[in-house]
């Protein structure tokens, strides 16, 4: 029998001339076609650079967005539940064995049937790829095909996260997925097939016959418009049908716009600042707590983001299974100064904060606001706004004092973030806590969701109390839609399902 999963609370831009060229080429007035006669034109705020769902970009939101449309997964999320997709059932027959049963009517876009052999090859490929998703599957020691539509996963220890991880396992054709050039025009089994793809420019999709029914849309076009002003203009004029997420500081530009409606949903994305807990003075939790208390988080989030974010109450957003609300750190500069003095830094100290501007909406403003507040208690923080490639290299090498970034809990489950980033073995920010390791590893292994919730509540408390980082804002995703768009459902993952969307005049 298929197991189900519940979580708490269902509640996340080329130049102007290139953007202008795009707008001119697809102008409604210029083409002489009504909006309903054209493809849905849906623009995400990030470029789609890669269609390999197992590769280096496997957890990039843009790659995941495309993957949801082109490929199938074994399990999919429906609101707060995990429901069958290509897998009709998943059962933990033994503590270290999962049995998966597949549909027998799934075909790839080239007409070949999808079988257990394709699932095996896809799982082994992502497991061995050495990418961010690989960590989800390192416990899998054997994938045994027991029939055309059945297979067994054997793990070296109990792995209770298999069902939720299967929502990220995109199935590719075993005989073709490693061929040169495959991902320039890949073959999947999802509801849309790739018509053409130009990385960082546009992805053109056509509807295809699918086991769940052919999409209502004949085509979907996903262009990348790098300039925010071009995005807003394109939505207002009807050259875009959907735009998301609308930056918080641009929402007012669309409020009340003719033919445009806005819909919001709390997302899986959030800002955080990590301390390098292995580097002085951040080896001392008193210093870390002092730096948190010296930042007026509530005021910064309200003034900077408005309705585009909410203040966090745990190291993961409230939309995520495993969230457990903690007492927010009160803004108290005097207490922060006392903590610093007790830790031997009564005269303050100098440090640095690194980030890259493209990390998310209003990142520069958030960084500067925190730096300003730290200066008030004697902590001089050098701003290091650097290129993404340098930021990533330094992050992976732990060559930073503090760093600011956005993270997305892609699966909607705490294991994806807490279990993957805060276990001592991961060594992502120099923090090690054996008690936390024990909690996270048990939560990773057990299947009982109530027990997992209890364990993640303990993990949230430890990470929060030890101030491993500062967790200021969970983002609210605002979707801008033309009034002609029907059947579109905003989702916290920023990866909407377009199968039921229609365009009306």
C-alpha positions as CSV (number, residue, x, y, z in Angstrom):
1,X,0.0,0.0,0.0
2,X,1.3,3.5,-0.8
3,X,2.5,5.4,2.2
4,X,1.5,9.0,2.7
5,X,3.4,11.9,4.2
6,X,2.0,15.0,5.9
7,X,3.7,18.3,7.0
8,X,2.5,21.3,8.9
9,X,1.0,24.4,7.3
10,X,0.8,24.5,3.5
11,X,1.6,27.8,2.9
12,X,8.8,31.7,-2.6
13,X,16.6,38.9,-14.0
14,X,21.2,39.8,-21.4
15,X,20.6,43.4,-21.4
16,X,17.7,45.8,-21.9
17,X,18.1,45.6,-25.7
18,X,17.8,41.8,-25.6
19,X,14.7,42.0,-23.4
20,X,13.3,44.6,-25.8
21,X,13.9,42.4,-28.7
22,X,12.0,39.6,-27.0
23,X,9.1,41.8,-26.2
24,X,8.9,43.0,-29.8
25,X,9.0,39.5,-31.2
26,X,6.1,38.2,-29.1
27,X,4.0,41.4,-28.9
28,X,0.3,40.6,-28.9
29,X,-0.5,43.7,-31.0
30,X,2.3,43.1,-33.5
31,X,1.5,39.4,-34.0
32,X,-2.1,40.0,-34.6
33,X,-3.0,37.0,-32.4
34,X,-5.1,37.0,-29.2
35,X,-3.4,36.0,-26.0
36,X,-5.5,32.8,-25.9
37,X,-4.1,31.7,-29.3
38,X,-0.5,31.9,-28.2
39,X,1.7,29.8,-25.9
40,X,1.6,30.5,-22.2
41,X,4.6,32.8,-21.7
42,X,5.7,32.3,-18.1
43,X,8.9,34.0,-16.8
44,X,10.7,32.8,-13.7
45,X,13.2,35.3,-12.1
46,X,16.2,33.0,-12.7
47,X,17.6,31.7,-16.0
48,X,17.3,28.1,-16.9
49,X,20.9,27.1,-17.6
50,X,20.7,23.3,-17.6
51,X,18.1,20.6,-18.2
52,X,20.1,17.8,-16.5
53,X,18.1,17.1,-13.4
54,X,21.0,15.0,-11.9
55,X,23.9,17.3,-12.7
56,X,25.6,20.3,-11.0
57,X,22.4,22.4,-11.2
58,X,20.2,19.7,-9.8
59,X,18.9,21.8,-6.9
60,X,18.8,25.1,-8.8
61,X,15.2,26.2,-8.7
62,X,15.2,26.9,-12.5
63,X,16.4,23.4,-13.3
64,X,13.9,21.9,-11.0
65,X,11.1,24.0,-12.6
66,X,12.0,22.7,-16.0
67,X,12.4,19.2,-14.7
68,X,8.9,19.1,-13.3
69,X,7.5,19.8,-16.7
70,X,9.8,17.6,-18.9
71,X,10.3,14.5,-16.7
72,X,8.4,12.4,-14.3
73,X,9.2,11.5,-10.7
74,X,8.0,8.4,-8.8
75,X,6.3,10.4,-6.2
76,X,4.9,14.0,-6.3
77,X,3.7,16.5,-3.7
78,X,0.1,17.5,-3.6
79,X,-0.3,20.2,-1.1
80,X,0.7,18.7,2.2
81,X,0.7,15.1,1.0
82,X,3.0,12.8,-1.0
83,X,0.9,11.0,-3.7
84,X,1.7,8.5,-6.4
85,X,3.1,9.5,-9.7
86,X,5.0,6.9,-11.7
87,X,5.2,4.8,-8.6
88,X,1.8,3.5,-7.6
89,X,3.1,2.1,-4.2
90,X,6.1,2.2,-2.0
91,X,6.6,0.0,1.0
92,X,9.4,-0.4,3.6
93,X,9.3,-4.2,3.6
94,X,12.4,-4.4,5.9
95,X,14.2,-1.7,7.8
96,X,16.8,-1.4,5.0
97,X,14.6,-2.4,2.0
98,X,12.0,-0.4,0.1
99,X,9.9,-2.0,-2.6
100,X,8.6,0.2,-5.4
101,X,5.8,-0.6,-7.8
102,X,5.4,1.4,-11.0
103,X,2.7,2.2,-13.5
104,X,2.7,0.0,-16.6
105,X,1.4,2.7,-19.0
106,X,4.2,5.4,-18.9
107,X,6.1,6.1,-22.1
108,X,8.9,8.5,-22.9
109,X,8.4,11.3,-25.5
110,X,10.0,9.0,-28.2
111,X,7.4,6.3,-27.5
112,X,9.6,3.9,-25.6
113,X,8.1,2.5,-22.4
114,X,9.4,3.6,-19.0
115,X,10.4,0.6,-16.9
116,X,12.1,-0.2,-13.7
117,X,15.4,-0.4,-15.5
118,X,15.2,3.3,-16.3
119,X,14.4,4.1,-12.6
120,X,17.5,2.0,-11.6
121,X,19.8,3.8,-14.0
122,X,18.4,7.2,-13.0
123,X,18.8,6.6,-9.3
124,X,22.3,5.2,-9.7
125,X,23.3,8.2,-11.9
126,X,22.2,10.8,-9.4
127,X,23.7,8.9,-6.5
128,X,27.1,8.7,-8.1
129,X,27.1,12.2,-9.7
130,X,28.7,14.0,-6.7
131,X,26.1,16.8,-6.7
132,X,23.9,18.3,-4.1
133,X,21.2,15.7,-4.7
134,X,23.6,12.8,-4.4
135,X,23.6,13.1,-0.6
136,X,20.0,12.0,-0.6
137,X,20.9,8.6,-2.0
138,X,24.4,7.7,-0.7
139,X,22.8,5.1,1.7
140,X,21.5,3.1,-1.3
141,X,23.8,0.2,-1.8
142,X,21.8,-1.8,-4.3
143,X,18.9,-1.2,-6.8
144,X,17.5,-4.5,-7.9
145,X,15.1,-4.7,-10.8
146,X,12.6,-7.5,-9.9
147,X,10.2,-7.0,-12.8
148,X,9.5,-4.6,-15.6
149,X,7.5,-2.5,-13.2
150,X,9.0,-3.3,-9.7
151,X,12.3,-2.8,-8.0
152,X,13.9,-3.0,-4.6
153,X,16.1,-0.4,-3.0
154,X,18.6,-1.7,-0.4
155,X,20.2,0.7,2.0
156,X,23.2,0.3,4.4
157,X,21.0,1.8,7.2
158,X,17.3,2.5,7.6
159,X,16.3,5.4,5.3
160,X,13.0,6.8,6.3
161,X,13.3,9.7,3.8
162,X,12.9,7.6,0.7
163,X,9.3,8.7,-0.2
164,X,10.0,12.4,0.1
165,X,13.4,12.0,-1.7
166,X,11.5,10.3,-4.6
167,X,9.8,13.6,-5.4
168,X,13.3,14.7,-6.7
169,X,14.2,11.6,-8.6
170,X,13.6,12.5,-12.2
171,X,13.4,9.5,-14.5
172,X,15.5,9.5,-17.7
173,X,15.7,6.8,-20.4
174,X,18.6,4.5,-19.4
175,X,19.8,3.9,-23.0
176,X,20.0,7.6,-23.9
177,X,20.7,9.8,-20.8
178,X,24.5,9.6,-21.0
179,X,24.7,10.3,-24.8
180,X,26.6,13.4,-25.9
181,X,24.2,16.3,-26.4
182,X,21.3,14.6,-24.8
183,X,20.4,17.5,-22.6
184,X,20.3,20.0,-25.4
185,X,16.9,18.5,-26.3
186,X,16.3,15.8,-23.7
187,X,13.6,13.1,-23.8
188,X,11.5,12.7,-20.7
189,X,8.1,11.3,-19.9
190,X,6.6,14.4,-18.4
191,X,3.5,16.3,-19.6
192,X,5.6,18.6,-21.9
193,X,8.3,17.8,-24.4
194,X,11.3,20.1,-25.3
195,X,10.8,21.8,-28.7
196,X,13.9,24.0,-28.3
197,X,16.2,25.2,-25.6
198,X,18.7,28.1,-25.5
199,X,20.4,28.2,-22.1
200,X,19.9,31.4,-20.1
201,X,17.5,32.6,-22.8
202,X,14.4,30.6,-23.5
203,X,12.9,27.1,-23.1
204,X,10.1,26.2,-25.6
205,X,7.8,23.3,-24.6
206,X,5.0,21.5,-26.4
207,X,2.2,19.5,-24.7
208,X,2.4,15.7,-25.1
209,X,0.2,12.8,-24.4
210,X,0.8,11.8,-20.8
211,X,-0.5,9.1,-18.5
212,X,-2.2,11.8,-16.4
213,X,-3.9,13.4,-19.5
214,X,-2.6,15.8,-22.1
215,X,-2.1,19.4,-20.7
216,X,-4.7,21.9,-21.6
217,X,-2.1,24.2,-23.0
218,X,-0.7,23.4,-26.5
219,X,2.6,25.1,-25.7
220,X,4.5,26.8,-22.9
221,X,7.4,29.3,-23.4
222,X,9.7,30.1,-20.5
223,X,11.8,33.1,-21.4
224,X,14.4,34.7,-19.2
225,X,14.2,38.5,-18.9
226,X,17.2,39.7,-16.8
227,X,15.8,43.2,-16.2
228,X,13.2,43.6,-13.5
229,X,11.7,46.6,-15.3
230,X,11.3,44.5,-18.5
231,X,9.6,41.8,-16.6
232,X,7.0,44.1,-15.0
233,X,6.4,45.9,-18.4
234,X,5.9,42.6,-20.2
235,X,3.3,41.4,-17.7
236,X,1.5,44.7,-17.8
237,X,1.3,44.7,-21.6
238,X,0.3,41.0,-21.9
239,X,3.6,40.0,-23.5
240,X,4.0,37.7,-20.4
241,X,1.1,35.6,-19.0
242,X,2.8,34.8,-15.7
243,X,5.7,36.3,-13.8
244,X,7.2,35.0,-10.5
245,X,8.3,35.7,-8.0
246,X,7.6,39.4,-8.2
247,X,10.4,41.2,-6.2
248,X,8.9,42.6,-3.0
249,X,9.9,46.2,-3.9
250,X,8.1,45.8,-7.3
251,X,4.7,44.6,-6.1
252,X,3.2,48.1,-5.9
253,X,4.0,48.5,-9.6
254,X,1.5,45.7,-10.4
255,X,-1.2,46.4,-7.7
256,X,-4.3,47.5,-9.5
257,X,-2.7,47.1,-13.0
258,X,-5.3,46.5,-15.7
259,X,-5.6,42.8,-16.5
260,X,-3.2,41.7,-13.8
261,X,-3.9,39.9,-10.6
262,X,-1.4,39.0,-7.8
263,X,-1.4,35.8,-5.8
264,X,0.9,35.0,-2.9
265,X,2.1,31.9,-1.1
266,X,4.6,31.5,1.7
267,X,7.6,29.7,0.1
268,X,10.3,27.2,0.9
269,X,13.0,29.9,0.4
270,X,14.6,31.9,3.2
271,X,17.6,34.1,4.0
272,X,20.2,33.1,6.5
273,X,23.6,34.3,7.6
274,X,26.1,31.6,8.7
275,X,28.9,32.2,11.1
276,X,32.1,30.4,10.4
277,X,31.9,28.6,13.7
278,X,35.4,27.2,13.3
279,X,37.0,30.6,13.1
280,X,37.6,33.1,16.0
281,X,35.7,34.8,17.4
282,X,32.7,32.7,16.2
283,X,33.8,29.6,18.0
284,X,32.2,31.2,21.0
285,X,28.3,31.0,21.0
286,X,28.2,34.1,23.2
287,X,29.6,36.2,20.3
288,X,27.2,34.6,17.8
289,X,24.2,35.3,20.1
290,X,25.4,38.9,20.7
291,X,25.6,39.5,17.0
292,X,22.0,38.2,16.6
293,X,20.7,40.4,19.4
294,X,22.4,43.4,18.0
295,X,20.4,43.2,14.7
296,X,16.8,44.6,14.7
297,X,15.4,41.7,12.6
298,X,11.8,42.6,13.0
299,X,12.2,46.2,11.8
300,X,14.6,45.2,8.9
301,X,12.2,42.5,7.6
302,X,9.2,44.8,7.8
303,X,10.8,47.9,6.3
304,X,12.8,46.1,3.6
305,X,10.5,43.4,2.4
306,X,7.0,44.5,3.5
307,X,4.6,41.8,2.7
308,X,7.3,40.0,0.7
309,X,8.7,38.1,3.7
310,X,8.0,37.0,7.2
311,X,10.3,37.0,10.2
312,X,11.6,33.5,10.8
313,X,10.9,31.6,14.0
314,X,13.1,28.5,13.3
315,X,16.1,27.7,11.1
316,X,13.7,26.5,8.4
317,X,10.5,28.2,7.1
318,X,7.1,27.5,8.7
319,X,6.0,25.9,5.4
320,X,8.4,23.0,5.9
321,X,7.8,19.7,7.7
322,X,9.9,19.7,10.8
323,X,9.5,23.4,11.6
324,X,9.2,24.0,15.3
325,X,8.7,27.6,16.5
326,X,11.3,29.1,18.7
327,X,11.5,32.3,20.7
328,X,12.8,35.0,18.5
329,X,16.0,36.8,19.6
330,X,14.9,40.1,21.0
331,X,16.7,43.2,19.6
332,X,18.8,44.3,22.6
333,X,22.0,46.1,21.9
334,X,22.8,46.6,25.6
335,X,22.6,42.8,26.2
336,X,24.7,42.3,23.1
337,X,27.4,44.6,24.5
338,X,27.4,42.7,27.8
339,X,27.7,39.3,26.0
340,X,30.6,40.7,23.9
341,X,32.3,42.0,27.0
342,X,31.9,38.7,28.8
343,X,33.4,36.9,25.8
344,X,36.4,39.3,25.9
345,X,35.3,41.6,23.1
346,X,34.2,44.6,25.1
347,X,35.9,46.9,22.6
348,X,34.3,45.1,19.7
349,X,36.2,43.5,16.8
350,X,36.5,43.6,13.0
351,X,35.2,40.9,10.7
352,X,33.6,40.5,7.2
353,X,30.4,39.4,5.5
354,X,30.4,37.9,2.0
355,X,27.4,37.6,-0.4
356,X,26.6,38.0,-4.0
357,X,23.9,40.5,-5.2
358,X,22.1,37.9,-7.3
359,X,21.4,35.6,-4.4
360,X,17.9,36.9,-4.0
361,X,15.6,39.9,-3.8
362,X,17.0,42.9,-1.8
363,X,20.1,41.0,-0.7
364,X,22.2,44.1,-0.8
365,X,19.8,46.0,1.4
366,X,19.6,43.1,3.9
367,X,23.4,42.9,4.1
368,X,23.9,46.6,4.6
369,X,21.1,46.8,7.2
370,X,22.7,44.1,9.3
371,X,26.2,45.7,8.9
372,X,24.8,49.0,10.1
373,X,23.3,47.5,13.2
374,X,26.5,45.6,14.1
375,X,28.4,48.9,13.9
376,X,26.3,50.3,16.7
377,X,27.7,47.7,19.2
378,X,31.3,48.2,18.1
379,X,31.5,45.4,15.5
380,X,33.0,46.6,12.2
381,X,31.9,44.3,9.4
382,X,33.6,44.7,6.0
383,X,31.1,44.2,3.2
384,X,32.3,41.7,0.6
385,X,29.8,41.7,-2.3
386,X,31.5,39.3,-4.7
387,X,30.8,37.3,-7.9
388,X,28.8,34.1,-7.4
389,X,31.6,31.8,-8.5
390,X,34.0,33.3,-6.0
391,X,31.3,33.2,-3.3
392,X,30.7,29.5,-4.0
393,X,34.4,28.6,-4.0
394,X,35.0,30.4,-0.7
395,X,31.8,28.9,0.9
396,X,32.8,25.4,0.0
397,X,36.4,26.1,1.4
398,X,34.9,27.7,4.5
399,X,37.0,30.8,3.6
400,X,34.7,33.3,5.2
401,X,33.8,35.0,8.5
402,X,30.1,35.5,7.9
403,X,28.2,34.8,4.7
404,X,24.7,35.6,3.5
405,X,22.6,33.5,1.2
406,X,19.2,32.1,0.3
407,X,18.4,28.5,0.7
408,X,15.3,26.6,-0.6
409,X,14.1,23.5,1.2
410,X,13.4,21.8,-2.1
411,X,11.6,18.8,-0.8
412,X,9.5,20.6,1.8
413,X,11.1,18.3,4.4
414,X,13.6,19.4,7.1
415,X,16.0,16.5,6.2
416,X,16.9,18.3,3.0
417,X,18.3,21.2,4.9
418,X,18.9,20.3,8.5
419,X,20.0,16.8,7.9
420,X,22.1,17.7,4.8
421,X,23.8,20.9,6.2
422,X,24.1,20.7,10.0
423,X,25.4,17.2,10.5
424,X,29.1,17.5,11.7
425,X,30.2,15.2,8.9
426,X,28.9,17.7,6.3
427,X,31.2,20.4,7.9
428,X,29.6,23.2,6.0
429,X,30.2,26.1,8.5
430,X,32.6,24.7,11.1
431,X,29.9,23.7,13.6
432,X,29.9,20.3,15.2
433,X,27.5,19.0,17.8
434,X,27.4,15.3,18.6
435,X,23.9,15.6,20.2
436,X,22.6,17.3,17.1
437,X,24.2,14.6,14.9
438,X,22.4,11.8,16.8
439,X,19.1,13.6,16.5
440,X,19.5,14.3,12.7
441,X,20.6,10.8,11.9
442,X,17.7,9.2,13.7
443,X,15.3,11.6,12.0
444,X,16.9,10.6,8.7
445,X,16.4,6.9,9.3
446,X,12.9,6.6,10.9
447,X,9.7,6.4,8.9
448,X,7.3,7.4,11.6
449,X,6.4,11.0,10.8
450,X,5.3,11.9,14.3
451,X,8.7,10.8,15.6
452,X,10.5,12.7,12.9
453,X,8.6,15.8,13.8
454,X,9.7,15.5,17.5
455,X,13.3,15.0,16.4
456,X,13.3,18.0,14.1
457,X,11.8,20.1,16.9
458,X,14.8,19.2,19.0
459,X,17.2,20.0,16.1
460,X,15.5,23.4,15.5
461,X,16.0,24.3,19.1
462,X,19.7,23.4,19.2
463,X,20.6,25.2,16.0
464,X,18.6,28.2,17.1
465,X,19.9,28.4,20.7
466,X,23.5,27.8,19.6
467,X,23.1,30.6,17.0
468,X,24.8,28.6,14.3
469,X,23.5,31.4,12.0
470,X,21.1,34.2,12.0
471,X,17.8,33.4,10.3
472,X,16.0,36.7,9.5
473,X,13.4,36.2,6.7
474,X,11.3,33.6,5.0
475,X,10.2,34.8,1.6
476,X,6.7,35.1,0.4
477,X,6.4,34.2,-3.3
478,X,4.2,36.7,-5.3
479,X,2.9,35.5,-8.6
480,X,1.8,38.0,-11.2
481,X,-0.8,36.6,-13.6
482,X,-2.8,38.0,-16.5
483,X,-6.5,37.8,-16.0
484,X,-6.7,35.4,-18.9
485,X,-4.7,32.7,-17.0
486,X,-7.0,30.2,-15.4
487,X,-6.2,27.1,-13.4
488,X,-2.8,28.3,-12.2
489,X,-1.9,27.3,-8.7
490,X,1.0,29.1,-6.9
491,X,3.2,26.7,-5.0
492,X,5.8,27.3,-2.2
493,X,8.5,25.5,-4.2
494,X,8.4,28.0,-7.1
495,X,7.9,25.0,-9.4
496,X,4.3,25.3,-10.6
497,X,2.4,22.5,-12.3
498,X,1.2,23.8,-15.7
499,X,-0.9,20.8,-16.7
500,X,-4.3,22.3,-15.8
501,X,-3.6,25.9,-16.9
502,X,-5.6,27.5,-19.7
503,X,-5.7,30.9,-21.4
504,X,-9.0,32.6,-21.9
505,X,-10.0,35.7,-23.8
